[in-house]
Amino acid sequence: MFVDKAVIKIKAGDGGNGAVAFHREKYITSGGPDGGDGGKGGDIVFVVDTNLSTLNDFKYKRKYKAPNGSDGQGGRRNGKKAEDLIIKVPKGTIIRENESGVIMADMSTDDSFIAAKGGRGGWGNSHFATATRQTPRFAKPGTPGEEWEVTLELKLLADVGLLGFPNVGKSSFISVVSEAKPIIADYHFTTITPVLGVVSRGEGNSFVIADIPGLIEGASEGVGLGHAFLRHVDRCRMLVHIVDVAGSEGRDPKEDFEKINLELERFNPELSERPQIVVGNKIDLATDEQREEFRAYIEEKGYRYLEMCAPITEGTKEVVDAILEMLSTLPPVRQYESEEIPLETLLGKQNTGFEITVEDDVYIVEAPWLIRIICHTDLDDYESLQYFQRVLISSGIIDALREKGINEGDIVSIYDFEFEFMN
């Protein structure tokens, strides 16, 4: 089964807890703090597997969780970092945050993508020793790993998209110009999954072509099979629109041409502007009058028009040459830019409450909803830090710290993020 869309839940591993421990050795009655740090939780990492062509695996497994980091131990022994969880997807998969719909990554290159970061390990008490606080009896817990519900959407990486009503000859064409071997039969919807083929004319003269199946009138509204595959036209640099010029199915080729283009426009107006070559197929069944009338109709609309009889390869070389010529003038296959996840999505539906405790003059803020904000805060960027400060003010945390008696220069600890308080 061809599955090109799936919704899954991913959860990175939690960081291990820091340890509270003190050095113990013969003849040393009161050693200093030596609790180790917790280990980092495992990340959720997406990688491209070129052997995959469908999201079928995600139909049966919808929850993925990376392992947690190990807790720290005495003797300043840090906990072990957890292994990352690798999730393999086909090339061309778009990863979206499900609630907001924003694009997190486009897996159209060989680069991996960390979709959920593992929690940081908590500090052991050895980190908190100062001249005035020589025996800290507290450590930090590890932070939770990021958690998302994501939509995986496969958009095939093809230079050329084949369009046309069922049984107009798309499968025949792709089978004779490439190594692809789609099922070919004389009935509608023989092809029920997109078919990719590589057309090669020597070094530097090759392209990937996709047969988009089942596209009929009403496809953009869910009629037939085509609505499920229109997304695969989205990346194509150009389109080849194949029409049964003989009208052998009892349809008017002009109406077929207009109906398919209308479905493209309804699905995505940009697609109707995509460069397009029109190919009249089944010329062996058409009269000279039918052929010339359709040619005049298409050329009047400004499209380049060619003819072929795909099963016997008549005219197919000329079609491939025309495709190569047009591709040489077009930009590469489209890649999608990642987008910022909105603040309301980062906060989620969690209670934005918080708790402040004081341990050895350190003001510890517990607020689980802040973890995602911290993960997306660049500590080296001034504007990012200013944004984080505004969140602390608007949430009431700064006022609550003042009510607790905090003074300028005192330490505020929010998970593994520490700073000196400034009035």
C-alpha positions as a Markdown table, in Angstrom:
| # | Residue | x | y | z |
|---|---|---|---|---|
| 1 | Met | 0.0 | 0.0 | 0.0 |
| 2 | Phe | 1.2 | 3.5 | -0.9 |
| 3 | Val | 1.0 | 5.7 | 2.2 |
| 4 | Asp | 2.2 | 9.3 | 1.7 |
| 5 | Lys | 0.8 | 11.0 | 4.8 |
| 6 | Ala | 1.0 | 10.0 | 8.5 |
| 7 | Val | 0.6 | 11.6 | 12.0 |
| 8 | Ile | 2.9 | 10.4 | 14.7 |
| 9 | Lys | 3.9 | 11.4 | 18.2 |
| 10 | Ile | 7.6 | 11.7 | 19.1 |
| 11 | Lys | 9.2 | 12.1 | 22.6 |
| 12 | Ala | 12.8 | 12.8 | 23.2 |
| 13 | Gly | 14.5 | 11.2 | 26.3 |
| 14 | Asp | 14.5 | 13.0 | 29.6 |
| 15 | Gly | 17.8 | 14.1 | 31.1 |
| 16 | Gly | 19.2 | 12.2 | 34.0 |
| 17 | Asn | 19.1 | 13.7 | 37.5 |
| 18 | Gly | 22.1 | 15.2 | 39.1 |
| 19 | Ala | 23.4 | 13.5 | 42.2 |
| 20 | Val | 23.7 | 14.8 | 45.8 |
| 21 | Ala | 26.9 | 13.2 | 47.2 |
| 22 | Phe | 29.9 | 14.1 | 49.4 |
| 23 | His | 33.4 | 12.9 | 49.2 |
| 24 | Arg | 34.1 | 10.0 | 51.6 |
| 25 | Glu | 37.6 | 8.8 | 52.2 |
| 26 | Lys | 39.6 | 7.3 | 55.1 |
| 27 | Tyr | 40.9 | 10.0 | 57.4 |
| 28 | Ile | 38.7 | 12.6 | 55.7 |
| 29 | Thr | 35.7 | 13.3 | 57.9 |
| 30 | Ser | 33.8 | 15.9 | 55.9 |
| 31 | Gly | 34.7 | 15.8 | 52.2 |
| 32 | Gly | 33.3 | 18.3 | 49.8 |
| 33 | Pro | 30.3 | 17.8 | 47.4 |
| 34 | Asp | 31.1 | 15.5 | 44.5 |
| 35 | Gly | 27.7 | 14.6 | 43.0 |
| 36 | Gly | 28.0 | 14.0 | 39.3 |
| 37 | Asp | 25.7 | 15.4 | 36.5 |
| 38 | Gly | 22.9 | 13.5 | 34.9 |
| 39 | Gly | 23.3 | 12.3 | 31.3 |
| 40 | Lys | 21.5 | 13.9 | 28.3 |
| 41 | Gly | 18.4 | 12.3 | 27.0 |
| 42 | Gly | 18.3 | 10.9 | 23.5 |
| 43 | Asp | 17.2 | 13.0 | 20.6 |
| 44 | Ile | 14.6 | 12.1 | 18.0 |
| 45 | Val | 16.5 | 12.3 | 14.7 |
| 46 | Phe | 15.0 | 11.9 | 11.2 |
| 47 | Val | 17.3 | 10.6 | 8.4 |
| 48 | Val | 16.6 | 9.9 | 4.7 |
| 49 | Asp | 16.6 | 6.3 | 3.5 |
| 50 | Thr | 16.7 | 6.2 | -0.3 |
| 51 | Asn | 15.4 | 2.6 | -0.2 |
| 52 | Leu | 12.1 | 3.8 | 1.1 |
| 53 | Ser | 9.4 | 5.1 | -1.2 |
| 54 | Thr | 6.3 | 5.2 | 1.1 |
| 55 | Leu | 5.4 | 6.1 | 4.7 |
| 56 | Asn | 3.8 | 2.8 | 5.1 |
| 57 | Asp | 5.8 | 1.9 | 8.3 |
| 58 | Phe | 4.1 | 4.8 | 10.2 |
| 59 | Lys | 0.6 | 3.3 | 9.6 |
| 60 | Tyr | 1.3 | 0.7 | 12.2 |
| 61 | Lys | 3.6 | 2.5 | 14.7 |
| 62 | Arg | 2.6 | 6.0 | 15.7 |
| 63 | Lys | 4.5 | 6.6 | 18.9 |
| 64 | Tyr | 8.3 | 7.0 | 19.1 |
| 65 | Lys | 10.3 | 7.6 | 22.3 |
| 66 | Ala | 14.0 | 8.0 | 22.8 |
| 67 | Pro | 15.7 | 6.6 | 25.9 |
| 68 | Asn | 16.4 | 8.7 | 29.0 |
| 69 | Gly | 19.8 | 9.8 | 30.2 |
| 70 | Ser | 21.3 | 8.1 | 33.3 |
| 71 | Asp | 21.4 | 9.7 | 36.7 |
| 72 | Gly | 24.7 | 11.1 | 38.0 |
| 73 | Gln | 26.5 | 9.4 | 40.8 |
| 74 | Gly | 28.9 | 10.2 | 43.6 |
| 75 | Gly | 32.6 | 10.7 | 43.0 |
| 76 | Arg | 31.7 | 13.2 | 40.3 |
| 77 | Arg | 30.7 | 10.4 | 38.0 |
| 78 | Asn | 28.4 | 11.8 | 35.3 |
| 79 | Gly | 25.4 | 9.8 | 34.0 |
| 80 | Lys | 25.6 | 8.2 | 30.6 |
| 81 | Lys | 24.2 | 10.0 | 27.6 |
| 82 | Ala | 21.3 | 8.2 | 26.1 |
| 83 | Glu | 21.4 | 7.0 | 22.5 |
| 84 | Asp | 19.4 | 9.0 | 19.9 |
| 85 | Leu | 16.4 | 7.4 | 18.3 |
| 86 | Ile | 16.8 | 7.3 | 14.5 |
| 87 | Ile | 13.6 | 7.5 | 12.3 |
| 88 | Lys | 14.1 | 6.7 | 8.6 |
| 89 | Val | 11.8 | 8.4 | 6.0 |
| 90 | Pro | 11.7 | 8.5 | 2.2 |
| 91 | Lys | 13.5 | 11.4 | 0.4 |
| 92 | Gly | 11.1 | 14.3 | -0.1 |
| 93 | Thr | 9.3 | 13.9 | 3.2 |
| 94 | Ile | 8.0 | 17.1 | 4.8 |
| 95 | Ile | 7.8 | 17.2 | 8.6 |
| 96 | Arg | 5.2 | 19.6 | 10.0 |
| 97 | Glu | 4.3 | 20.4 | 13.6 |
| 98 | Asn | 0.8 | 19.1 | 13.6 |
| 99 | Glu | -1.1 | 21.8 | 15.7 |
| 100 | Ser | 0.3 | 24.9 | 13.9 |
| 101 | Gly | 1.0 | 23.2 | 10.5 |
| 102 | Val | 4.4 | 25.0 | 10.2 |
| 103 | Ile | 7.2 | 23.2 | 8.4 |
| 104 | Met | 9.9 | 21.9 | 10.8 |
| 105 | Ala | 12.1 | 20.3 | 8.0 |
| 106 | Asp | 12.1 | 19.3 | 4.4 |
| 107 | Met | 13.9 | 15.9 | 4.1 |
| 108 | Ser | 14.9 | 16.4 | 0.5 |
| 109 | Thr | 18.7 | 16.3 | 1.1 |
| 110 | Asp | 21.0 | 13.9 | 2.8 |
| 111 | Asp | 21.1 | 16.0 | 6.0 |
| 112 | Ser | 19.6 | 14.6 | 9.2 |
| 113 | Phe | 17.2 | 16.6 | 11.3 |
| 114 | Ile | 16.8 | 16.7 | 15.1 |
| 115 | Ala | 13.0 | 17.0 | 15.5 |
| 116 | Ala | 12.9 | 16.7 | 19.3 |
| 117 | Lys | 15.9 | 17.5 | 21.6 |
| 118 | Gly | 16.7 | 15.3 | 24.5 |
| 119 | Gly | 16.5 | 16.8 | 28.0 |
| 120 | Arg | 19.7 | 18.1 | 29.5 |
| 121 | Gly | 21.2 | 16.3 | 32.4 |
| 122 | Gly | 20.7 | 17.9 | 35.8 |
| 123 | Trp | 23.7 | 19.3 | 37.6 |
| 124 | Gly | 25.1 | 17.4 | 40.6 |
| 125 | Asn | 25.7 | 19.3 | 43.9 |
| 126 | Ser | 29.4 | 19.7 | 43.1 |
| 127 | His | 28.4 | 22.6 | 40.7 |
| 128 | Phe | 26.8 | 24.6 | 43.5 |
| 129 | Ala | 29.7 | 24.9 | 45.9 |
| 130 | Thr | 30.9 | 28.4 | 46.6 |
| 131 | Ala | 32.9 | 30.1 | 49.2 |
| 132 | Thr | 29.8 | 30.8 | 51.3 |
| 133 | Arg | 28.0 | 27.6 | 50.3 |
| 134 | Gln | 30.5 | 24.8 | 50.9 |
| 135 | Thr | 28.1 | 21.9 | 51.5 |
| 136 | Pro | 25.2 | 22.3 | 49.0 |
| 137 | Arg | 22.6 | 19.5 | 49.7 |
| 138 | Phe | 20.7 | 19.9 | 46.5 |
| 139 | Ala | 21.1 | 19.0 | 42.9 |
| 140 | Lys | 19.1 | 19.6 | 39.7 |
| 141 | Pro | 16.7 | 17.2 | 38.1 |
| 142 | Gly | 17.2 | 16.5 | 34.4 |
| 143 | Thr | 14.9 | 18.4 | 32.1 |
| 144 | Pro | 12.2 | 16.6 | 30.1 |
| 145 | Gly | 12.8 | 15.9 | 26.5 |
| 146 | Glu | 10.9 | 17.7 | 23.8 |
| 147 | Glu | 7.6 | 16.2 | 22.7 |
| 148 | Trp | 5.7 | 16.8 | 19.5 |
| 149 | Glu | 2.9 | 15.5 | 17.4 |
| 150 | Val | 4.1 | 15.8 | 13.8 |
| 151 | Thr | 2.6 | 15.2 | 10.4 |
| 152 | Leu | 4.8 | 13.4 | 7.8 |
| 153 | Glu | 3.9 | 14.3 | 4.2 |
| 154 | Leu | 5.7 | 12.7 | 1.3 |
| 155 | Lys | 6.1 | 15.0 | -1.7 |
| 156 | Leu | 8.0 | 13.2 | -4.5 |
| 157 | Leu | 11.2 | 14.7 | -5.8 |
| 158 | Ala | 10.7 | 14.7 | -9.5 |
| 159 | Asp | 11.7 | 17.2 | -12.2 |
| 160 | Val | 8.7 | 16.4 | -14.4 |
| 161 | Gly | 5.1 | 15.5 | -13.5 |
| 162 | Leu | 2.9 | 13.6 | -16.0 |
| 163 | Leu | -0.7 | 14.8 | -16.0 |
| 164 | Gly | -3.7 | 13.5 | -17.8 |
| 165 | Phe | -7.0 | 11.6 | -17.4 |
| 166 | Pro | -6.8 | 7.8 | -16.7 |
| 167 | Asn | -5.9 | 5.6 | -19.7 |
| 168 | Val | -4.4 | 8.5 | -21.9 |
| 169 | Gly | -1.0 | 6.8 | -22.1 |
| 170 | Lys | 1.0 | 8.2 | -19.2 |
| 171 | Ser | 2.2 | 4.8 | -18.0 |
| 172 | Ser | 3.1 | 3.7 | -21.5 |
| 173 | Phe | 5.2 | 6.8 | -22.0 |
| 174 | Ile | 7.1 | 6.5 | -18.8 |
| 175 | Ser | 7.7 | 2.8 | -19.5 |
| 176 | Val | 9.3 | 3.4 | -22.9 |
| 177 | Val | 11.5 | 6.4 | -21.9 |
| 178 | Ser | 12.7 | 5.1 | -18.5 |
| 179 | Glu | 13.5 | 1.9 | -16.6 |
| 180 | Ala | 10.2 | 2.3 | -14.7 |
| 181 | Lys | 7.8 | -0.6 | -15.3 |
| 182 | Pro | 4.3 | 0.4 | -14.2 |
| 183 | Ile | 1.3 | -1.9 | -14.7 |
| 184 | Ile | -0.3 | -1.1 | -18.0 |
| 185 | Ala | -3.9 | -2.3 | -18.8 |
| 186 | Asp | -6.8 | -1.0 | -20.9 |
| 187 | Tyr | -9.0 | 0.1 | -18.0 |
| 188 | His | -9.1 | 3.1 | -15.7 |
| 189 | Phe | -7.0 | 3.4 | -12.5 |
| 190 | Thr | -4.6 | 0.7 | -13.5 |
| 191 | Thr | -1.9 | 2.9 | -11.8 |
| 192 | Ile | -2.9 | 3.4 | -8.2 |
| 193 | Thr | 0.4 | 4.7 | -6.9 |
| 194 | Pro | 2.8 | 7.4 | -8.2 |
| 195 | Val | 5.5 | 6.0 | -10.4 |
| 196 | Leu | 9.0 | 7.5 | -10.6 |
| 197 | Gly | 11.3 | 6.9 | -13.5 |
| 198 | Val | 14.8 | 8.2 | -14.4 |
| 199 | Val | 15.2 | 9.3 | -18.0 |
| 200 | Ser | 18.8 | 9.4 | -19.1 |
| 201 | Arg | 20.4 | 10.8 | -22.3 |
| 202 | Gly | 24.0 | 10.5 | -21.1 |
| 203 | Glu | 26.0 | 12.4 | -18.5 |
| 204 | Gly | 24.4 | 15.7 | -17.5 |
| 205 | Asn | 21.2 | 14.9 | -19.5 |
| 206 | Ser | 18.9 | 13.1 | -17.1 |
| 207 | Phe | 15.8 | 13.9 | -15.2 |
| 208 | Val | 13.3 | 12.2 | -12.9 |
| 209 | Ile | 9.7 | 11.9 | -14.2 |
| 210 | Ala | 6.6 | 11.1 | -12.1 |
| 211 | Asp | 3.4 | 9.5 | -13.3 |
| 212 | Ile | 0.6 | 11.1 | -11.2 |
| 213 | Pro | -2.2 | 8.6 | -11.3 |
| 214 | Gly | -6.0 | 8.9 | -11.2 |
| 215 | Leu | -6.4 | 12.6 | -11.8 |
| 216 | Ile | -9.9 | 13.3 | -13.0 |
| 217 | Glu | -12.5 | 16.1 | -12.7 |
| 218 | Gly | -13.2 | 17.0 | -9.1 |
| 219 | Ala | -9.9 | 15.6 | -7.8 |
| 220 | Ser | -9.1 | 18.7 | -5.9 |
| 221 | Glu | -12.3 | 18.1 | -3.9 |
| 222 | Gly | -11.6 | 14.4 | -3.3 |
| 223 | Val | -13.1 | 12.7 | -6.3 |
| 224 | Gly | -11.3 | 9.7 | -7.7 |
| 225 | Leu | -7.7 | 8.9 | -6.7 |
| 226 | Gly | -6.0 | 12.1 | -8.0 |
| 227 | His | -6.7 | 14.2 | -4.9 |
| 228 | Ala | -4.4 | 11.9 | -2.9 |
| 229 | Phe | -1.6 | 12.5 | -5.3 |
| 230 | Leu | -1.9 | 16.1 | -6.3 |
| 231 | Arg | 0.7 | 17.0 | -3.6 |
| 232 | His | 3.3 | 15.1 | -5.6 |
| 233 | Val | 3.0 | 17.6 | -8.5 |
| 234 | Asp | 3.9 | 20.4 | -6.1 |
| 235 | Arg | 7.7 | 20.1 | -6.4 |
| 236 | Cys | 7.8 | 19.4 | -10.1 |
| 237 | Arg | 9.8 | 21.9 | -12.2 |
| 238 | Met | 7.6 | 21.4 | -15.2 |
| 239 | Leu | 4.5 | 19.4 | -16.3 |
| 240 | Val | 3.9 | 17.2 | -19.3 |
| 241 | His | 0.2 | 17.1 | -20.0 |
| 242 | Ile | -0.8 | 14.0 | -22.0 |
| 243 | Val | -4.1 | 14.1 | -23.8 |
| 244 | Asp | -5.9 | 11.4 | -25.8 |
| 245 | Val | -6.1 | 13.4 | -29.0 |
| 246 | Ala | -8.3 | 10.7 | -30.7 |
| 247 | Gly | -11.0 | 11.0 | -27.9 |
| 248 | Ser | -11.0 | 7.1 | -27.9 |
| 249 | Glu | -12.6 | 7.1 | -24.4 |
| 250 | Gly | -15.6 | 9.1 | -25.8 |
| 251 | Arg | -14.3 | 12.3 | -24.2 |
| 252 | Asp | -13.4 | 15.6 | -25.9 |
| 253 | Pro | -9.6 | 16.2 | -25.7 |
| 254 | Lys | -10.1 | 20.0 | -25.3 |
| 255 | Glu | -12.4 | 19.5 | -22.4 |
| 256 | Asp | -10.0 | 17.0 | -20.8 |
| 257 | Phe | -7.2 | 19.5 | -21.1 |
| 258 | Glu | -9.2 | 22.3 | -19.5 |
| 259 | Lys | -10.6 | 20.1 | -16.7 |
| 260 | Ile | -7.2 | 18.9 | -15.6 |
| 261 | Asn | -5.7 | 22.4 | -15.5 |
| 262 | Leu | -8.7 | 23.6 | -13.5 |
| 263 | Glu | -8.1 | 20.9 | -10.9 |
| 264 | Leu | -4.5 | 22.0 | -10.6 |
| 265 | Glu | -5.5 | 25.6 | -10.1 |
| 266 | Arg | -8.1 | 24.7 | -7.5 |
| 267 | Phe | -5.6 | 22.6 | -5.6 |
| 268 | Asn | -2.8 | 25.2 | -5.8 |
| 269 | Pro | -3.0 | 28.3 | -8.0 |
| 270 | Glu | 0.8 | 28.2 | -8.5 |
| 271 | Leu | 0.6 | 24.9 | -10.3 |
| 272 | Ser | -1.5 | 26.4 | -13.1 |
| 273 | Glu | 1.5 | 28.7 | -13.8 |
| 274 | Arg | 4.0 | 25.9 | -13.9 |
| 275 | Pro | 5.8 | 25.5 | -17.3 |
| 276 | Gln | 3.8 | 22.9 | -19.3 |
| 277 | Ile | 4.2 | 20.9 | -22.5 |
| 278 | Val | 1.1 | 19.4 | -24.0 |
| 279 | Val | 1.5 | 16.0 | -25.8 |
| 280 | Gly | -1.2 | 14.5 | -27.9 |
| 281 | Asn | -1.1 | 10.7 | -27.6 |
| 282 | Lys | -2.9 | 7.9 | -29.6 |
| 283 | Ile | -2.3 | 9.7 | -32.9 |
| 284 | Asp | -2.7 | 6.3 | -34.6 |
| 285 | Leu | -6.4 | 6.4 | -33.7 |
| 286 | Ala | -7.0 | 10.0 | -34.5 |
| 287 | Thr | -8.0 | 11.6 | -37.9 |
| 288 | Asp | -5.8 | 14.3 | -39.4 |
| 289 | Glu | -8.7 | 16.7 | -38.8 |
| 290 | Gln | -8.7 | 15.9 | -35.0 |
| 291 | Arg | -5.0 | 16.2 | -34.8 |
| 292 | Glu | -4.8 | 19.6 | -36.5 |
| 293 | Glu | -7.8 | 21.0 | -34.7 |
| 294 | Phe | -6.3 | 20.1 | -31.3 |
| 295 | Arg | -2.9 | 21.4 | -32.2 |
| 296 | Ala | -4.3 | 24.8 | -33.2 |
| 297 | Tyr | -6.3 | 24.9 | -30.0 |
| 298 | Ile | -3.3 | 24.3 | -27.8 |
| 299 | Glu | -0.8 | 26.5 | -29.7 |
| 300 | Glu | -3.3 | 29.3 | -29.6 |
| 301 | Lys | -3.1 | 29.1 | -25.8 |
| 302 | Gly | 0.6 | 29.5 | -25.9 |
| 303 | Tyr | 1.7 | 26.0 | -25.1 |
| 304 | Arg | 4.3 | 23.9 | -26.9 |
| 305 | Tyr | 2.5 | 21.0 | -28.5 |
| 306 | Leu | 4.0 | 17.6 | -29.6 |
| 307 | Glu | 2.5 | 14.3 | -30.7 |
| 308 | Met | 3.3 | 10.7 | -30.1 |
| 309 | Cys | 2.1 | 7.1 | -30.1 |
| 310 | Ala | 3.7 | 5.9 | -26.9 |
| 311 | Pro | 3.4 | 2.1 | -27.2 |
| 312 | Ile | 5.5 | 2.1 | -30.5 |
| 313 | Thr | 7.7 | 5.0 | -29.3 |
| 314 | Glu | 6.7 | 7.2 | -32.3 |
| 315 | Gly | 7.5 | 10.8 | -31.3 |
| 316 | Thr | 8.7 | 9.9 | -27.7 |
| 317 | Lys | 12.3 | 11.0 | -28.5 |
| 318 | Glu | 11.1 | 14.4 | -29.6 |
| 319 | Val | 9.1 | 14.7 | -26.4 |
| 320 | Val | 12.1 | 13.9 | -24.2 |
| 321 | Asp | 14.2 | 16.3 | -26.2 |
| 322 | Ala | 11.7 | 19.1 | -25.6 |
| 323 | Ile | 11.6 | 18.3 | -21.9 |
| 324 | Leu | 15.4 | 18.5 | -21.6 |
| 325 | Glu | 15.4 | 21.8 | -23.5 |
| 326 | Met | 12.8 | 23.3 | -21.1 |
| 327 | Leu | 14.4 | 21.9 | -18.0 |
| 328 | Ser | 17.8 | 23.6 | -18.9 |
| 329 | Thr | 16.0 | 27.0 | -18.4 |
| 330 | Leu | 14.3 | 26.2 | -15.1 |
| 331 | Pro | 15.4 | 26.4 | -11.4 |
| 332 | Pro | 16.0 | 23.2 | -9.5 |
| 333 | Val | 13.4 | 21.1 | -7.7 |
| 334 | Arg | 11.7 | 23.2 | -4.9 |
| 335 | Gln | 12.8 | 22.8 | -1.3 |
| 336 | Tyr | 10.7 | 24.1 | 1.6 |
| 337 | Glu | 12.2 | 26.4 | 4.2 |
| 338 | Ser | 11.8 | 25.5 | 7.9 |
| 339 | Glu | 9.5 | 27.9 | 9.9 |
| 340 | Glu | 9.4 | 29.2 | 13.4 |
| 341 | Ile | 7.0 | 27.4 | 15.7 |
| 342 | Pro | 4.5 | 29.9 | 17.2 |
| 343 | Leu | 4.8 | 30.8 | 20.9 |
| 344 | Glu | 1.2 | 29.6 | 21.6 |
| 345 | Thr | 2.2 | 26.2 | 20.2 |
| 346 | Leu | 5.4 | 26.1 | 22.3 |
| 347 | Leu | 3.4 | 26.8 | 25.4 |
| 348 | Gly | 0.7 | 24.3 | 24.4 |
| 349 | Lys | -2.3 | 23.9 | 26.6 |
| 350 | Gln | -0.3 | 23.5 | 29.8 |
| 351 | Asn | -1.0 | 25.4 | 32.9 |
| 352 | Thr | 1.4 | 28.3 | 32.9 |
| 353 | Gly | 1.8 | 28.1 | 36.7 |
| 354 | Phe | 5.1 | 27.9 | 38.4 |
| 355 | Glu | 6.7 | 27.1 | 41.8 |
| 356 | Ile | 9.7 | 28.9 | 43.4 |
| 357 | Thr | 11.9 | 27.4 | 46.1 |
| 358 | Val | 15.0 | 28.7 | 47.7 |
| 359 | Glu | 17.9 | 26.4 | 48.3 |
| 360 | Asp | 21.1 | 27.9 | 49.8 |
| 361 | Asp | 20.3 | 31.3 | 48.4 |
| 362 | Val | 19.6 | 29.9 | 45.0 |
| 363 | Tyr | 16.1 | 30.7 | 43.7 |
| 364 | Ile | 14.9 | 27.6 | 41.8 |
| 365 | Val | 12.0 | 28.1 | 39.4 |
| 366 | Glu | 10.0 | 25.0 | 38.5 |
| 367 | Ala | 7.7 | 25.6 | 35.4 |
| 368 | Pro | 7.4 | 22.7 | 32.9 |
| 369 | Trp | 5.9 | 24.9 | 30.3 |
| 370 | Leu | 9.1 | 27.0 | 30.2 |
| 371 | Ile | 11.2 | 24.0 | 29.0 |
| 372 | Arg | 10.2 | 24.4 | 25.3 |
| 373 | Ile | 10.9 | 28.1 | 25.6 |
| 374 | Ile | 14.4 | 27.5 | 27.0 |
| 375 | Cys | 15.1 | 24.9 | 24.2 |
| 376 | His | 14.3 | 27.5 | 21.6 |
| 377 | Thr | 16.2 | 30.4 | 23.3 |
| 378 | Asp | 19.6 | 31.2 | 21.9 |
| 379 | Leu | 21.7 | 32.3 | 24.8 |
| 380 | Asp | 24.2 | 34.0 | 22.6 |
| 381 | Asp | 21.5 | 36.2 | 20.8 |
| 382 | Tyr | 20.5 | 39.4 | 22.5 |
| 383 | Glu | 17.0 | 39.6 | 21.0 |
| 384 | Ser | 16.4 | 36.0 | 22.0 |
| 385 | Leu | 17.3 | 36.7 | 25.6 |
| 386 | Gln | 15.2 | 39.8 | 25.6 |
| 387 | Tyr | 12.2 | 37.7 | 24.4 |
| 388 | Phe | 12.9 | 35.2 | 27.2 |
| 389 | Gln | 13.0 | 38.0 | 29.7 |
| 390 | Arg | 9.6 | 39.3 | 28.5 |
| 391 | Val | 8.1 | 35.8 | 29.0 |
| 392 | Leu | 9.4 | 35.8 | 32.6 |
| 393 | Ile | 7.9 | 39.2 | 33.2 |
| 394 | Ser | 4.5 | 38.5 | 31.5 |
| 395 | Ser | 4.1 | 35.2 | 33.3 |
| 396 | Gly | 4.6 | 36.8 | 36.7 |
| 397 | Ile | 7.8 | 35.0 | 37.6 |
| 398 | Ile | 9.8 | 38.2 | 38.1 |
| 399 | Asp | 7.3 | 39.7 | 40.5 |
| 400 | Ala | 7.1 | 36.4 | 42.4 |
| 401 | Leu | 10.9 | 36.3 | 42.8 |
| 402 | Arg | 10.7 | 39.8 | 44.3 |
| 403 | Glu | 8.0 | 38.7 | 46.7 |
| 404 | Lys | 10.3 | 35.9 | 47.8 |
| 405 | Gly | 12.9 | 38.5 | 48.7 |
| 406 | Ile | 15.4 | 38.1 | 45.9 |
| 407 | Asn | 18.2 | 40.7 | 45.7 |
| 408 | Glu | 20.3 | 42.0 | 42.9 |
| 409 | Gly | 23.1 | 39.5 | 42.2 |
| 410 | Asp | 21.3 | 36.5 | 43.6 |
| 411 | Ile | 21.2 | 33.4 | 41.4 |
| 412 | Val | 18.0 | 32.3 | 39.6 |
| 413 | Ser | 18.0 | 28.7 | 38.4 |
| 414 | Ile | 15.5 | 27.5 | 35.8 |
| 415 | Tyr | 16.3 | 23.9 | 35.1 |
| 416 | Asp | 19.9 | 24.1 | 33.6 |
| 417 | Phe | 19.7 | 27.8 | 32.8 |
| 418 | Glu | 21.1 | 30.1 | 35.5 |
| 419 | Phe | 21.5 | 33.9 | 35.7 |
| 420 | Glu | 22.1 | 36.6 | 38.2 |
| 421 | Phe | 19.0 | 38.6 | 39.0 |
| 422 | Met | 19.1 | 42.3 | 38.0 |
| 423 | Asn | 16.5 | 44.8 | 39.2 |
